[in-house]
């Protein structure tokens, strides 16, 4: 029997945000980040779980895969896997995964169908190959990419650096499937304590991560840093980087910045006397970043004459900077990869294989990011039928779930919203979301106290009907992936105060009926009740956990937090009187289960 489809699998491996993307005949069939499966945020390590997820969802085996393309930004995957054979590196391959890695046929594979590419090249393919543009320019900016010695693509000889310099920024042009690198910005290695050289490297993304570590004690809190920035006082901190004649200068971090967040026992971040200083640092690094990116965008536009711009890399998750690029950068059309960070590397790897190795034409546009596997009503019923769930919930099937949910939202209820396939990337875009009414400012505090437990300065994002977006928010640009910040029009700020940030902006997601009909109907029903075409949309999780993936994840989060109602497909789930009695038992059970799983993994 002839083979029905051609399958290409892309993988981001070993370090943070391990992920997989399966292409079926050049279209994304499934994509998943490991954290959604293991429930460990930014999960690193081996990649068996994400491979199995995609294969199981498609109903195929490893033998059906025609090509595997991988990336690890630390080292090329073959070298990384050789080192893992003789070095104990639990951050990249923990002990409990070593046996399954060694037994896996793609670990240290010599097969011609298993290929490795470099980091920014993968980001570039993730940006342009699924964009709606036939040609244009590409901007890739992140924390750190591959070593110069490991870069696959040709780049200008004038962009000199030592072999151990790392990618920081890469700029390309594309036409059809043809990609050409026109500039590389390198970071030379720098001195540091053990492995913290990255924080001292002179790069845009590296500096932002350095500031995140300084303020929050975590390099991966860049989104929080962006949210904190509007609270800062302008000019209190000297510029941390500058650009002139397209040359970036990043001075060394000095002892003038001597108030890092180093928590003592019992100390709380939000009551620290250094708070105003941290706000000022956040403002400064955000302002510097926007200026540098706008300068780079102007240079790219003038150099290429392109009308279309595609963006990826971790810095592309900075929605405030994205908004300025879209409005002020001079490109009529801007498209940002929804999985712009390293989880999106899997998409780029897959499309490199499809276009560059298999020489196939482009035929797919990523109009949405709902590419997780579907869960059936039977899966939902199974999660709800567990004895500890059914005893403390009331469940009813609705013949119009959008209408019934809208009524609850208008009554100030917090809704856990589980529909269809999960979103790929860091944003919850309406299928694994917490939904609430934006008309009262206190809803932000309700969400934080009951469920999210986030810092109070962090804003909540709005979803809005696509056709009403320009009425509520300033700017012509579409924002389907919640990656562009817009000003809320003054006449709307008092109508939807729960989504308005301190600077009058909001991180907008526009919703079209064609790409998410269920969410669209919910917005229409809420608009019919209230006259407001906007809802709060935040990720369905609690602080420190990944966004939920399965019906079971949804039920656990619902029962262990202050979410009022859970909607899964057309099933409306509410807590009954027994929840106050049984709920603490569920919390205990969940804690014990987590402890047992932790012991199994570390045994």
N, C-alpha and C positions, 0 to 999 in steps of 0.2 A: 504493500500500500504506500503510495507516495506521501511524503511529508507535507502536512497542510500549511504550516507557517514557518517563518524564519524568526528565530528568537535570539535577541542580544541582551545580555545581562550586564549592567553597570554596577560597580561596587565602590563605595568609600570605605576604607579599611583601617582598622587598628586604633587610630586615635579618635578623638571626640566625634560624635555624630556619625557613627557607622551606619551605613544605609545601602539599600539596593533599589535598582530600577530595572524592570523587565520590559523590553520592547517586543511587541508582536507586529511583525511586518512594518516596522518603522514608527508605530504609534505606542505611546505609553500604555501598557496594560495594567501594571501595578507598580507602586513604589512605596517604600516604608523605611522609617528610621528605626534602628534597633531599640531606642529608648521606649518606643510605643509598645514593644513586645515585652521587654524585660522590666519596665517601669523604673529604670535607672536613668535619670536625666543626663542627656549628652553621652549616652552609653558608648564606651570604647570596646576594644577587644576583638574577638573573632567574629566572623560574619555569617556563621551557619544559620542563625535564627532568621536573618533577613532573606537569605537565599530560600530557605524552606518556606517562608511566608509567601513569597512570590510564586514559587513552583506549585505549592498547594492551591493557591488561589486560581492559578491557570489550569491546574489539573495535569501537569506534565512532570517529567523527571529531569535530572541533570543531563541525561543523554539527549534530551530534546534541544538543549541549548547549543546554538551554532557558534557563539562567540562570547567570551567573558572579557571585559575591559575593567581594569582596576586602577585605583590611585591610593597612595598614602603620602601625605605631604612631608612626612618626616624623612623617609627614604623611599626609593623605588621598592615596590612590593617584594620582588625577589630577594633583594638585599635585606629588607626588613624581616622577612620570614627566615632567612638564613641565620640572622642574628638571634631570632627568637628560639632557635634550636639550642644555642649555647649560652644565652644570657637570660637571667631571671628578670623580666620586665613586667611585673604584674599590672602596671597601668595600661599596658598595651595587649597583654595576653595573660590574664590571671590564671592561677594554678588550676582552677576548676574547668578551664576551657582548653588546657594544653592537650589533653588526650584526644578530644574531639577534633582539634585543629590538626594534629599529626595524622589522624585517620582520614582526614578529608581529602578527596582526590584533587582539589584545586589548591591545597596548601603546598607550596614549593613545587608547583606543577611545571613540567617541561613541555606541556602540550602547546601546539601552535595556536590553539583556539583560546588560550589564556594570555592576555596582553596587559602591559602596564603603561600608563601615560603620566605625564607630569601635571602639576596641580593647576596652574592657571590655564593651561590648555583645556583641561576638563571644565573649569569654570566657564571658559569662553564658549565651548560647545553647548553648555547648559543655557547660555544666554541667547545665542543667535539661532540655534538649530530648531527651537520650538517657538520662536518669536513669529509675529505676523508679517515680518518684513522680508523682502527678497534680497535686500542689500542694506548696508549701513555701517556704523561704527560700533565698537564694543569697548566698554570700560570695565576692567576687573581690578578691584581694590579689596585687599583683605589684610589679615594680621601678618601671615607669613606663608609663603608658598615653597616650591621646590628649590633645591640648590641649583645654582647656575649650571653646574656640571651635569645635572640630571634633566635639564629642560629639553623637551622633544622638538619643539618647533624652531624654525629659523627666526632670528631676531636681528635688528640692526647692529652691525659691528661697532657702531659708535657708542652703544650702551654697554660700556666696559665695566667689568667687575671681576673679582677673584672667583675661582671655582666654588668657594664655600659661601659666597654671597647668596642671599635668599630673595625670591620674588616678593615684591611688595605691591607693585602696580604693573598691569600689562594693558596695552592698548592695541586694538586690531581693527581691520576692516574686513568685511565679508561680502560675498556676492554668491548667491545660491549656496552651494556647499563649500565654496572655496574661502579659506581663511588666511589672512596675512597679518603678521605681527609688525606693527610700526614703531612700537616703543616698549622697552622694559625699564622699570625702576627697581633697582636692587638695594638690598640692605646688607651691608657687610657685617660679619659676626663681631660681637662686642664682648667685653669682659663682663663677668657676672659671677654670682654665687652658684656653683654647681650648674643647674640647667636654667637659670633665669636670664640668660643672655638676651632672650627674645624681648624682654621688657626694656632693654637698653638699646635695642636696634633702632636706627633712625628712619622709621617708616610711619606712614599715616595710620594704618590700622594698628600697628604695634603701639603707637603712642596712645591711641584711644583705649586699648587694652591696659596699658600702663596706668592711665588715669583711673580706669575702672578698678584695678587692683588697689590703687592708692585710696580711693574713696570707699569701696565696698569690701576690700579684701579678697576679691575674686575677679580674675581677668575676663570672665564670661558674663559680666553684668553690664555690658555696654548699653543694652536697652534701658536699664534703670538710670544709667548716667545721662542718657538723652532726655529722659523724663525729668530728671533733677535740674537740668541746665537752665530752664526758664526762671528758676528761683534765684539764680546767681546774680551778683552785682557786677555790672560791666566795668572792666578796667582794673579790678582789684588784683588780678593775676597777670603777669607779663605773658606775652604770646609764647606758646609752647612749640609752635612751628610757623614757618612762613614760606611763601613761594614768590619767586621773582624770575622773570624770563623763563618760565616753565621749569625752574630748578627748585626742588624742595629742600628746605633746610630745617632740620630738627635738632635743636641744641640739646645737650645732655641734661637729663633730669638732675637738679641740684638740691643741695641741702636747704635751700630756701623753702622748698616744699617739704616741710618737716612735721606734718601732722597726718601721717598715714593711719588708716584704720587697722589697728592691731588690737583685737578685742581681748579684754581681761575677763576673768570669771565674773559672770553676772552683768557685764556691761552691755547696754543696749545701744545699737548704732544710732537710732533716731533721737536719743537723748544726749548724745555726745556734745561737749562744748565746741568741738571742731566743726559742727554742722554748717555754719555760715561759710567757713573756709571751703568745705567740700562743695557747697553749692557754687561758690565762685570758680573753683577749679572745673567743675562740670560745665559751667557757662563758657569758660575760656576754651576748653578743648572742643566743645561743640561749635563754637564760633570759628575757631581756627579750621576745623574740619570742613565746614561749609565753604569758607573762602578758598581753601585749597581745591576742593572738588569743583567749585565753579570755575576756577582758573584752568583746571585740567579740561573741563568740558568745553570752555571757550577755545582752548588750543586744539582740541580734537575736532571741533566743528570747523575751525579755520583751516586746519591741516587737511582734512578729508573732504570737506564740502558736502558731507553726508546729510541727509534729511532725517535719518532714523538712528536712534541710539539704543543699544541694549546694555544692560548693566547686571553684573553679578559679583560675587565675593561678599564676605561678611559685612563689609562697610555698606553694602547696598541694602542692608536691613535698617539703616538709619533713615527713617521716613521723613524726618524734618529736612535733612539734606536733599533727599530725593525730591521733595516738594519744590525746593528752590531750583534744583536742576531742571525739573519739568517746566517750571514757569520762567526761569531766567537764563537757562543754558543755551538757548538759541536753536535747539533741535525741535522741529515741529512735532516729532513723534518719539516717545520714550517708552520702552518696555523693560520691566524689571522682573527677573526670574523670581517666582514666589518662594522657591527654596534657594535663596541667594547664598546662604551659608554653606558649610561643608556637607550637609546632608544632600544638597543639590549636586554635589560632585558626581553622585551615582547617575544622574540624568546626563551630565556631560560625558561621562565615560561611555555610557550606552550609545549616545549619538555619535561620538567619535568612531566607535565601531561600525555603526550603521552607514555613516557617510564616507569616512576616510578609508576604512579597511574593506568594507563590503561594497563601497562605491555606489550606494543607493541614493536616489534623489530625495529632496525634502518633500514631505507631503502632510506633515502633522503640525498643528498649532496648539499650544497649551493654553486653551481658553479658560480652563479652570484647573484646580489642583486636587480634585476629589478622585484620587487614584489608589486609595486603600481598597482592600477586598470588601465585598458586600456581606452583610450579615442578614440572615433571613428572619422572618417572624418566629420561626421555630427556635432560632438562637436567642431571640429576645425572651420568648416564653420560658426557655430553659433557665435563663438567668433569673427570671422573676418567680419561678416555681420552687426555688430553694426554700426550705422550711423557715430559715431565719429571715428570709425576705418576705415570703407570703404572709407570715404571721403579723408583720408590722406595717403592711401596706394594703391599700385599696387600689384595685386595678380595673380600669374600664376602657373599652375600645370605643373610639370616637368615629363618627361618620364624617366629621369635618374638624380635623385636629388643628388646623390653622385658626379657625374661628374660636374654638374652645380655648386654645392657648392664648390667643389675643385677649380674651376676656379676663383670664387670670393675670396676664401682664398688666392690663389696665387697672387691675385691683392690687397692683404693687407686689405681686408674687415673683419670686426668683425661680426661673425655669431651667432645668437641665435638659438640653436639646440634643437628641441623638438621632441622626437621620443618615441613611444611605452610606456612601463610602467616605472614609476619613480623609482629611486634608493632608497633603504632603508639604512639609515646611514648618516653620515655627509659629505660624498664625492659625488660630481657629477661625475658619471662614464660614461657619454656619452649619456644619454637620456634627461637630463635637464642641458645642458652645454652651455657655451660660448666657441666658437672655434675660433682659430686665427693661423696665420702663425708664427712659431718660428724663422724664418731665420734672422730677424732684431731685434737688441736689443731694439729699440725704441717701439716695439709692446707692451712691458710691460707697458711703460708709457702711450701709447694710451689706453690700456685697463683700466688703473687706472683713467685716466682723463675723459674718456667718460662714463664708466660704473661702475667700481668696487669701486673707491674712497677709496682704501685701503692704508695703510702705504707703502711708497716706498720700504722698506726693505723686504717686504714679496714676496717670489718667486711665480711664476706660474708653474703649473705642466704640464708635457708632457704626451700625450698618444702616444703609439708606437705599430706598428705591432708586435705581439708576436714573429714571426720568425726572426725579425730583431733586437730585443731588445738587445741581447748579443753583436751585432756589435756596437751599439751606447752607451750602458751603461755597466759598469763593474758588474760582479757577475752572478752566475748561477741561483739564485732564481727567481721564477716567482712572479709577483706583480699585480694580476688582480684587486685588490681593492684600489690601490693607497695608500698603507700602508707601503711601504718600500722605503727608500731613497737610491739611488745608485750614485756612481761617474759617471759623464759623461766622456766618453773616451776623452783624450786630442785632438785627431784628429777631434772630432765632436763638440768641444766647440765653435769654431768660426762659425760653420755651423748652429747651433741652439741656439744662445746666449740668446734669450728671456726666455728660461726655465732653464738656468744655474744659480744656486745660487752662492753667493759670495765665498763659499767654494768649488765650482766645482761639487756640487751634484744636484740631481733633485729627486722629489717625483714622482716616475714612476707608470704609469698604463699601463700594457700590454693588448692588445686587440686581442682576438681570434675570428675567423669567427663564430664558433659554438655558442658563448655566446652573441655576438652583431654583427650580419651580416651587418647591415646598417652602423654602425660606422666603421667596418672593411673595407667596400667598399669605404667609404670616405677616409680613410687613403691610400688605394691602388690607388685611383684616384689622390690624392695629390702627392703620390710618383711618379706616372707616369708623372706628370707635372713637378716636381721639383727635383726628385731624393732623396727626404727626406721623410722617413717613419714616421715622427713625426709631431704632431700638439700640440699647446697649448690647454689645457682643463681646464677651471675653472668653478665654479658653476654659474648657470644662476640665478643671483640675484644681488642686490646692497648691499653695506655694511650695516650691521645691520638687514637685512631681511633674512628669510629662503629661501632656494632654492625653485624655483617655482614648482607648482604641476599641475595646470590645464592649458588648452589653454588660458583661460582668464588671468591668471597670466602672461603667456608668452607675450601676446599682450600688457598688461600694462607696463611690464618692457621694452619691445621693443620700445614703443612709448614715454616713459619718460626718455630714456637714449640715448647714442650715438651709440647704436648697429646699424650696417649698414643694415643688412638683417635678417629676421626671417625665419627659415625653420621649418615648422610643417608638419610632415609626408612627402608627396611629393609636398607640397605647398610652393612656394617661395614668400615671402612677402617683398616688398621694400617700402620705404617712397617716396611719390611724392612731388611735389612743394607745395601742400596745407599743408603739415606737418608743415612748418615753421609758417603758420598762425594759424592752428588749434591746433598744439602741445601745446602751452601754455594754451589753454583752457582745454585740456585733463589733463595737470598737475594740474590745478586748480580744475577740477572735481575730480581727484583722491584724492587731499588733503582734499576737502570738504567731500567726501565719507568716508575717514578715520576718520575725525573729528566726523561725524555723528555716525559712528559705535562705536567710543570711548565713545560718550555721551550715547548711548543706553546701553553699557555694564556697565557704571558706574552710571547710573540713579537709 
